[in-house]
Every structure is written in structure tokens, then in C-alpha cells.
Amino acid sequence: MASRRGFSPWWARVVLLALWGAFFVFNLGVLLLFFAWHWIELDTLKSSLYELNAVYAPYLGAMLLYVWGSWQRAGTGKVSVPFWVAFAGSLLWNLMVVFLLMFVDNIPDAMDTIKDTGALFAWLVAGAIGYYFAQPEGTKKATAAGRGE
């Protein structure tokens, strides 16, 4: 991980991605808790989510694109950093949908909010979907990776 000279570039990227991702999740959690505790209304939640997206999407989105665009799948059979990043983004995405279904007062408003936030935070999961599902199946690398080799 760290040597006497500091972090390797790979570890530096992992640490920075973890830092940005953790604060994004924390800030998103604060907004969702405020809504769940009825400290803010649905309109305020929606506008706050738009603002949070505007703050994080350019930076965290660029980091996520780097993860899926530059890091290769580990050929050793081990689960790699891109998988864990994709897993965390997918988990966050789906938990947000469940949260909105549970805490918005009625289903039509919940579905409307899910539609809005789904489009707003598409950058969280789009890279993961492309990384794992958009590779042509005919390539040797894609075929081997699909079998877990």
C-alpha cells in the first residue's frame, strides 16, 4: 500500500475515490434522513438532490469513468476494484429507490421522484453497466471474463 516514499499511483486513486465516494454517500444520507424525519419537504429534497448532483457529478463522475475506462479486469480470478465500485454504485442506486418508495407519502409522488432522481444520478451506474455488459461477447477476453477465467 504505502511505502516510505508514499502511495503508489494506484493506491492514491483508490484512496481519493473512496474519499469522494464516502462524502457523497454521507451527504446524500443526510438529505434522505432529513426527509425521513420530516425536516424537509419533497420539493426541498428534489431541489437539494439536484444541487448535490451538480456538486459531485463532474468530479466523482470523472473518477468513475477512469475506474471503468483504464483499469483492466484482474486476470487472477480475484474481484477487482472496478467490481467493488460498480457494486457500491448499484447498491446505492437501488437503496435510494427503496428509500423513496418507503418514505414518500404516496406512490404517484414516489414514482415521479424516482423518475427524476433516476435520470439525475444515471452517471452513478451507467459506467458500471457499460463496463460489465457492453463488451462484445465474441472477443476472447470477454468470453474468458464471462466464464470467470
C-alpha positions as CSV (number, residue, x, y, z in Angstrom):
1,M,0.0,0.0,0.0
2,A,2.2,2.8,1.2
3,S,5.9,2.8,1.0
4,R,8.4,5.1,2.6
5,R,8.1,7.3,-0.5
6,G,4.3,7.5,-0.3
7,F,1.4,5.9,-2.0
8,S,1.6,4.2,-5.4
9,P,-0.5,5.9,-8.0
10,W,-2.9,3.0,-7.9
11,W,-3.5,3.4,-4.1
12,A,-3.7,7.1,-4.4
13,R,-6.6,6.7,-6.9
14,V,-8.3,4.2,-4.6
15,V,-8.0,6.5,-1.6
16,L,-9.2,9.5,-3.5
17,L,-12.1,7.6,-5.0
18,A,-13.1,6.2,-1.5
19,L,-12.9,9.7,0.0
20,W,-15.1,11.4,-2.6
21,G,-17.5,8.4,-2.6
22,A,-17.8,8.4,1.2
23,F,-18.6,12.1,1.4
24,F,-21.1,11.8,-1.5
25,V,-22.9,8.9,0.3
26,F,-22.7,10.8,3.6
27,N,-24.2,14.0,2.1
28,L,-26.9,12.0,0.3
29,G,-27.7,10.2,3.5
30,V,-28.1,13.5,5.4
31,L,-30.6,14.7,2.8
32,L,-32.6,11.5,2.9
33,L,-32.6,11.4,6.7
34,F,-33.8,15.0,6.9
35,F,-36.6,14.0,4.5
36,A,-37.4,10.8,6.5
37,W,-37.6,12.8,9.8
38,H,-39.9,15.4,8.1
39,W,-37.4,18.2,8.5
40,I,-37.6,18.9,4.7
41,E,-40.5,18.5,2.2
42,L,-40.4,16.5,-1.0
43,D,-39.8,19.7,-3.2
44,T,-36.8,20.6,-1.0
45,L,-35.5,17.1,-1.2
46,K,-35.7,17.2,-5.0
47,S,-34.0,20.6,-5.4
48,S,-31.3,19.5,-2.9
49,L,-30.6,16.3,-4.9
50,Y,-30.2,18.4,-8.0
51,E,-27.7,20.7,-6.1
52,L,-25.8,17.7,-4.7
53,N,-25.6,16.2,-8.2
54,A,-24.2,19.4,-9.6
55,V,-21.5,19.5,-6.9
56,Y,-20.4,15.8,-7.2
57,A,-21.1,14.6,-10.7
58,P,-18.2,16.3,-12.5
59,Y,-15.6,15.1,-10.1
60,L,-16.9,11.8,-8.9
61,G,-18.1,11.0,-12.4
62,A,-14.7,11.6,-13.9
63,M,-13.2,9.3,-11.3
64,L,-15.7,6.6,-12.0
65,L,-15.0,6.9,-15.8
66,Y,-11.3,6.4,-15.1
67,V,-12.0,3.3,-13.0
68,W,-14.0,1.6,-15.7
69,G,-12.1,3.0,-18.6
70,S,-8.5,2.5,-17.5
71,W,-8.3,-0.4,-15.0
72,Q,-8.3,-3.8,-16.6
73,R,-10.1,-6.8,-15.1
74,A,-7.9,-8.8,-12.9
75,G,-7.0,-12.0,-14.7
76,T,-6.3,-13.8,-11.5
77,G,-9.9,-14.6,-10.7
78,K,-9.9,-12.1,-7.8
79,V,-12.7,-9.5,-7.5
80,S,-11.2,-6.2,-8.6
81,V,-11.7,-2.5,-7.7
82,P,-14.0,-1.8,-10.7
83,F,-16.3,-4.5,-9.4
84,W,-16.5,-3.1,-5.9
85,V,-17.1,0.4,-7.3
86,A,-19.8,-0.9,-9.6
87,F,-21.3,-2.9,-6.6
88,A,-21.3,0.2,-4.3
89,G,-22.9,2.4,-7.0
90,S,-25.5,-0.2,-7.8
91,L,-26.3,-0.7,-4.1
92,L,-26.6,3.0,-3.5
93,W,-28.8,3.4,-6.6
94,N,-31.2,0.6,-5.5
95,L,-31.3,1.7,-1.9
96,M,-32.3,5.2,-3.0
97,V,-35.2,3.7,-4.9
98,V,-36.3,1.6,-1.9
99,F,-36.0,4.6,0.4
100,L,-38.1,6.8,-1.9
101,L,-40.8,4.1,-2.1
102,M,-40.9,3.7,1.6
103,F,-40.8,7.4,2.7
104,V,-42.6,9.4,0.0
105,D,-46.3,9.8,1.2
106,N,-47.9,8.3,-1.9
107,I,-47.0,6.0,-4.8
108,P,-47.5,8.6,-7.7
109,D,-45.2,11.1,-6.0
110,A,-42.7,8.4,-5.1
111,M,-42.6,7.2,-8.7
112,D,-42.3,10.7,-10.0
113,T,-39.4,11.4,-7.6
114,I,-37.7,8.1,-8.6
115,K,-38.0,9.0,-12.3
116,D,-36.4,12.4,-11.6
117,T,-33.6,11.1,-9.4
118,G,-33.0,8.1,-11.7
119,A,-32.3,10.4,-14.6
120,L,-30.3,12.8,-12.3
121,F,-28.0,10.1,-10.9
122,A,-27.7,7.9,-14.0
123,W,-23.9,8.6,-14.0
124,L,-23.6,6.5,-10.8
125,V,-24.5,3.3,-12.5
126,A,-24.1,3.9,-16.3
127,G,-20.4,3.3,-16.3
128,A,-20.7,0.0,-14.4
129,I,-23.4,-1.2,-16.8
130,G,-21.2,-0.3,-19.7
131,Y,-18.1,-1.8,-18.2
132,Y,-19.7,-5.2,-17.4
133,F,-22.4,-5.6,-20.0
134,A,-21.4,-3.7,-23.1
135,Q,-18.3,-5.6,-24.1
136,P,-18.7,-7.6,-27.3
137,E,-19.3,-11.3,-26.4
138,G,-17.2,-12.5,-29.4
139,T,-13.9,-11.4,-28.1
140,K,-11.6,-13.9,-26.4
141,K,-11.1,-11.6,-23.4
142,A,-14.9,-11.0,-23.0
143,T,-15.6,-14.7,-23.3
144,A,-12.9,-15.7,-20.7
145,A,-14.0,-12.9,-18.4
146,G,-17.7,-14.0,-18.6
147,R,-16.7,-17.5,-17.5
148,G,-14.7,-16.2,-14.6
149,E,-11.3,-17.1,-16.1
